[in-house]
Amino acid sequence: MSLKKAILEKGLEALFSQATIGIEKEGQRIDLQGNISQTRHPKAFGSRTFHPYIQTDFAESQLELITPVCESSAEALRFLGAVHEVTLQQLPESELLWPFSVPALLPSEDTILEAQMADEDRHYREYLTEKYGKYKQMVSGIHYNFGLTTEFLKKLAEEGESLVDLRNRVYMKLARQFLRYQWLLVYLLGASPFAPDAYFRNGEVLSKPVRSLRASRFGYANAPEISVSFDSLDAYISDLRQLVDTGQLIAEKEFYESVRFRGAKTVRDFPTKGIQYLEFRLFDLNPFAPYGITAEDARFIHLFLMGLLWMEETPDYRVGFSLKEETALAHPLDSALDLAEAEQIFKILSEMAELLDLPDSDRELLATKCSQLRQPEKTVGGQLWQTCQDQESLLAVGLNLAKTYKSKVMKRPFGLQAYAQMELSTQAFLADAIQYGFQLEILDERDQFVKLTFGKHIEYVKNGNMTSQDSYISPLIMENKVVTKKILTQAGFAVPASIQVTSRFEAERSFGLVANRPIVIKPKSTNYGLGISIFEQGVNDKADYLEAIELALKEDSEVMIEDFLAGTEYRFFVLDGETKAVLLRVPANVTGDGVSTVSQLVAAKNDNLLRGDGKSTPLKQIELGALERLQLKAQSYTVDSVIPSGKMVYLRANSNISTGGDSIDMTDAVHPSYKDIAVAIASAIGAKVCGVDLIIPDISLPVDSNSQSYGIIEANFNPMMMMHIFPAVGQSHRLTTDVLKMLYPEYPWDKN
Amino acid sequence: MSLKKAILEKGLEALFSQATIGIEKEGQRIDLQGNISQTRHPKAFGSRTFHPYIQTDFAESQLELITPVCESSAEALRFLGAVHEVTLQQLPESELLWPFSVPALLPSEDTILEAQMADEDRHYREYLTEKYGKYKQMVSGIHYNFGLTTEFLKKLAEEGESLVDLRNRVYMKLARQFLRYQWLLVYLLGASPFAPDAYFRNGEVLSKPVRSLRASRFGYANAPEISVSFDSLDAYISDLRQLVDTGQLIAEKEFYESVRFRGAKTVRDFPTKGIQYLEFRLFDLNPFAPYGITAEDARFIHLFLMGLLWMEETPDYRVGFSLKEETALAHPLDSALDLAEAEQIFKILSEMAELLDLPDSDRELLATKCSQLRQPEKTVGGQLWQTCQDQESLLAVGLNLAKTYKSKVMKRPFGLQAYAQMELSTQAFLADAIQYGFQLEILDERDQFVKLTFGKHIEYVKNGNMTSQDSYISPLIMENKVVTKKILTQAGFAVPASIQVTSRFEAERSFGLVANRPIVIKPKSTNYGLGISIFEQGVNDKADYLEAIELALKEDSEVMIEDFLAGTEYRFFVLDGETKAVLLRVPANVTGDGVSTVSQLVAAKNDNLLRGDGKSTPLKQIELGALERLQLKAQSYTVDSVIPSGKMVYLRANSNISTGGDSIDMTDAVHPSYKDIAVAIASAIGAKVCGVDLIIPDISLPVDSNSQSYGIIEANFNPMMMMHIFPAVGQSHRLTTDVLKMLYPEYPWDKN
């Protein structure tokens, strides 16, 4: 039974539409002039011995960026985007990623540093260099890994057919079909028109621009006499093994066909284990796509592969080899080679989209690609040819694109555009995990739930710092202010004395306990400061006191009467027994220059990458609304006032970052004894990760247990991290990395 | 400056009204006939080497129940109540607590077993037996510990006076004042009218009933020649040390005055350390109070002590000794000895209550006590005399009271009346903590937040099983059903396959994935079963499917389409790597007897201590409301139908315990392989305490990984415990103790 018929008869349309997809993308690091980078693989990317996402290919300069197995091409593209963002963020300032498959500038061969990997790999690379030269191996591309779901395959299996046999049958068909029709993908996606003269050796000549030098015999290809049959799996194995056994190939992996069977260490295992997925190695980098391939093209390749399975198999796949070569070597503005065949394929794809009930976006995508058959200038290669027709312009275009792609990422150094829907702190955490090479799975995007794996060690992380390292009870302690106070008081810390009352009557009876003391009266659960009264000079008048009680009772049924502490509030970020950062938050403000108005000063201050909506940016733009104007008025200013040079004007009474406040790093400014106190406080409530808010009158003086040198405001679980990582003023503290270090002490941190 | 003047001038009214109060209450274990129990101290009460609340006094049968230091007499009384409840719950069925100070039946002296304590203590007890005989030591009473707060004392201190000196000054005054006026307390609270003849030795004779034999020289008192001065702390120390040094007393603690200085190992330390609090040892057990003292009397003692401090000190405290003896030996129906003095005291107390702005309840309490000065029949001793005027009636009254007090507690074996406002599971947990001798502090009653201490090991527990043993992340995993499913699926467990959709359109596109499969369609966050549709036979009709989707989408923006599993749902309670209990919940039901109507069967079933409102009881009463009647109607019954013998009739469709359902323990009935699966599930999500809900078609068959022998419904954090501790049917599993064992592996559990 044909695959199409089986799908339709067994109702497997939806299952057939699912797939596992992974993408590998090679690309050269270059300097700002377009020269291949001579530097070593950046240490920031951790170790290549285990890094799942950031590797090197042939050359030390040739990054290979790898996605995990994803459930859709869109997911794979998204992850590829995240890996690119991290890579670009961590590249030295003087480096870019070259966006083309073929370098514009080739250094002399002896200066090309092969990837500095383990010994065995190096030996293999040296052999390849000897055989193919270094230049061909410098060419980069996209590898597209594609598998069908096991659930689909299980249901597809015919009576009596084993899953292994079915796998091999289906994937062999797909491989042959791909070889037969790959020319169409080369036509639509090929984008390597020429190479520097030095590239060619042994008298090779490429006299005119082509669609895909890389996909042609001028690419990194086996010698013409290397031939492996795809007629059957047995024939394939037999041919390939003979080439290896006779030494014509050093290993199976030296066979560079555009499709490769995956899922076993040697092809000899496929008859018993089954082919798990296919790797398609055909694709040139698309320089117009920031990550080398567009989401549309990734989806198109998926649809194309589905179509190859969907249609009846064409008798002789070998025809495809010459069609591919001819297409690869055609001029970028030549139309598709065999229009009739191409349009027939698109007809089948459209029919499939119809019968599988694929979304409209897929149908539109197919229509677009189909229209390019007669409009070569719309293909990637065609568009490229219109922009650059020689090495010089290609260098200029490539450098320009590379700079654009990098600067776009550097405008958001604090996040990952790929995961823009998640909280910034989780974005930063994900960026770290990718950078250092932790295997990553996002379990629930909305809920900021992430899974990390390093070796066999799995950790789950929510909201960036909620982890297995903390105990269940410690955030529950922090959630309850009364319990927190009791525990910290019993542990001997300076907790402002407080009493709780639930009625005016109770409050009246407690007046004697608080009379003449500086106190704060506040609802037990504080909400944006509502219902809070402060008696800094002590409460003397019972009527005033009771009025404040009534105000607080409007907000909560329980009211706290707490000793007021004079001083400034600081946030201590404690992690794993260490105060990692100390922060001061000050209200939204501008500092005058004697010339600019408040409006101008605010505009200038807001012109900062870190300031935005305060959710997708670490800091918030300062607004000039009613509250800010009122605050100005109280200081006898308007938005049009010119502020004297050096004078700071506050635009808000509250110091929240969310209303435009500044975060000021004070980690090195506070006396170390307060850091110890913060650590001890976290320890008393059993917290590994904890934000301790302390009131301190003078941070330059050490803690003095005999006087009120500090007071605890509260301890917070899941404390904010971004304000420490990207403070408005002062040094950054990469707390997300500290969380990773806490979770994975066995990771080779000292090697980064 | 007088204390009163200082309080008023310094505004210390409220601080003076605060105090630390602790109560110790002795009492004899007796058999059901009133004989002193001959059994050993019950093992259920843990070890006396460290038990903070349940100790023995002189005799092995003489329990000493101790409260921690509390912030009010009410709190102390409450804790004393809880300790009593636990004690009575754990006493053997054949034992009671004798409610009088003096036993009604005295065994022959040689059969009285001295408390089996550590060697040193035993030696001391043997010495006392030799000197005083055993009988006097069998007399029980209340010790009332009283301290002023440090904050009050600090503010009270006069210019240049150290806190230590102040402590000694204030407590010396209080001690002398107490000695001077204690006769009044003996009058109001004395309640030991006589003793069995055997009690008296060396020719002692008590010819008439008295107010307090215990407080008189016939009580457990020093010889008349033992005299210690209270004139000054130095004189006190000097006298007492001389008595010890000359061997007239074996140790300082052999000095049995009704007031004792506390807070140092030897009185010689007081001049440098200061007296910390006073212990008043005067009080007879009040047999009419279930715990030996009423809350009112405990409060009255506090007010009386405040009054003694408040008033000017009376010159010669020694006058008090004879007044006390005379009052103790007066007839229970004699009026107060010195009415003028007594009324003067009450006048001062009233004035104090006025000036301190004490609550109305205190003023009423003072008025009541004052009225008893001329109404001896209203005093405790007076009331007692009216009920029993000889040994025989005293035995009868005592036994009757003892049985009443015990049976009242045994009607609520599942909770602690003292903490009735807390959740039942926390009540059970507190009961265990008290029973086994963990130091206990309730940090937040409303929030079920408790602190435990054993040795130096502190643990915090919320809601009975939320502890430091669980990690922060595992409840967060369980809270997110999608994440839980992903993790358990990845770990290889049988999780029903599911997809999520957020729109009708998405659902329509997913129909192919679920068509013909038995499925459940439900909102992502299930609320009381709203919006759930089950297609047990598989969903065939797309329209039906979409209707179910629409229904679910009304409840949540995300809808889960999940494989339906046939079978019965069981709750597995996993703790610390072990399935501790397995439970089946069945809908509210009755089983016919061929005679009774449904109404009668329900009434009979509801007549069970465990059934009540379902909050203060482990099970809920079955109601006969509209839903139950409808359910009956569906089975062609009414509430008046007589149900055939042995036939079970369900009154509800849902199996919730909260609607009258039965909890049936199945721990021994399920095949052990499911218990292992539940443990492995908890382990996969890193949970120490976890309620795993499994659907199992046949619990007698072992888990079979090749077939659907089980399916995971969900994993729950903070799982319910009461339904396992007090199931409707089957064996109880004391999970609260298991939580304690998990938290404190170092506790000598095997010795209980």
Interface residues (C-beta under 8 A of the other chain):
Chain A: G11 L12 E13 A14 L15 D357 P359 L443 D444 D447 F449 K451 Y460 V461 K462 M466 T467 S468 Q469 D470 S471 Y472 I473 S474 P475 L476 I477 N480 V482 V483 K486 I487 R509 S510 F511 G512 L513 A515 N516 G686 F717
Chain B: G11 L12 E13 A14 L15 D357 P359 L443 D444 D447 F449 K451 E459 Y460 V461 K462 M466 T467 S468 Q469 D470 S471 Y472 I473 S474 P475 L476 I477 N480 V482 V483 K486 I487 R509 S510 F511 G512 L513 A515 N516 G686 F717
